[in-house]
Amino acid sequence: MALPSFHSSGVLTMGVELELMLLDPQSHLLTPAALNLLDAMRVRQDQRYVFCPEITQGMIEFNSAVHPRWHSLYDEVTAMRTYLCNLADECGVRIAGGGTHAFQRWQDQDFFPKDRYLALGEKYGYLSKKFTIFGMHVHIGIGDGDTAIQLIRAVSPWVPLLIALAAASPYQDGEDTGFACSRLHVLTPFPYAGRMPAFGDWAEAEGYINRLIDAGVVGSIKDFYWDVRPKPEFGTIEFRIFDTPLTVEIAADLGGLVQLLCARMLYRRNEQPQVYDAYAYNRFQACRYGLVGEMVDPWTGSRRTFIEAAGSLLDELEPFAKELDAREVVDRCRQKLAPGMSQSEAMRQRVGASAGDWGGLLAWQADCFSSGKVE
């Protein structure tokens, strides 16, 4: 089936998708509770929030509404948390954020009984169960396909910085990976992962995707795991590089930050060509070291830490924050930069203080989610 035409949506509107862990309160392992939780939601017939299954049964996805401003997104996700945590208590599970479960086994995961997920299991084998990772996707509304492609190209140099800001997946398989964000490496083996090709306009992108659909290589845009991809049926571009944050407050802040970044790139585009192809290097640095990694400026070749780059970017975003009533987003992001510590480092500190208690780490992650505080 060919791509749908590019839907025109409200420019710079935003929404988020949050993939969340379902934990057994005693073992802190992922528990296959998605069916029970979704059934409980259907019984209540509460139409305020949209939840859907994910590829395996130990996870669930929340889809926000479309928001013009950060404040309404913040209000929705914090209210959703109260609703979800109360329902999870009734179902005997706990909810947690973070990009990976520290000690789960992919072999123990069960596919959610949905045709698409079962087909992915058949197509990708064990990689599909290893896909039990947890990310946040941010959608930004765009008026047309050409603008979407231009904006993806414009924001690409800043994608590694966003990865560093959100890093929350230092552990996998009961081991410290040495990375601040290890989640993205689970996506690497999939076809069409990483950076989107540098399309000149929507017609070129549409032709490229439709030819692969016609050849039976992919089924839809969902089979492209690009870091940032167009989503024509929604009229958005979709940022797919974030680890699920430990709290919904951080999730709202990151959504607001992406909105401001896109506003800056739409209305003050840097037309200078990039001299240095630093994307792969910067992306690796962000995944490996988080905020203390270094970023190569693709225009000048100069180097600075992601913390320094983030401070400079926030300065540039101040005028747009004023226009979009999002000064608090900038202030809150600055506060998180001040300690110079990512969520991954907070997780490492927790494990170090408890002499490697993995269960205690997951219990703490669930506490962070329910309380809205990383402490």
Buried (B, 14 or more C-beta within 10 A) or exposed (E): EEBEEBBEBBBBBBBBBBBBBBBBEEEBBBBBBBBBBBEBBEEEEEEEBBBEBBBBBBBBBBBBEBBBBBBBBBEBBBEBBEBBBEBBEEBEBBBBBBBBBBBBEBEEBBBBEEEEBBEBBEEBEEBBBBBBBBBBBBBBBBBBBBBBBBBBBBBBBBBBBBBBBBBBBBBBBEEBBEBBBBBBBBBEEBEBBBBBEEBEEBEBBBEEBBEBBEEEEBEBBEBBBBBBBBBBEBBBBBBBBBBBBBBBBBBBBBBBBBBBBBBBBBEEEEEEEBEBEBBEBBBBBBBBBBBBBBBBBBBEEEEBBBBBBBBEBBEEBEBBBEEBEBEBBBEBBEEBBEEEBBBBBBBBEBBEEBEEBBBBBBBBBBBBBBEBEBE
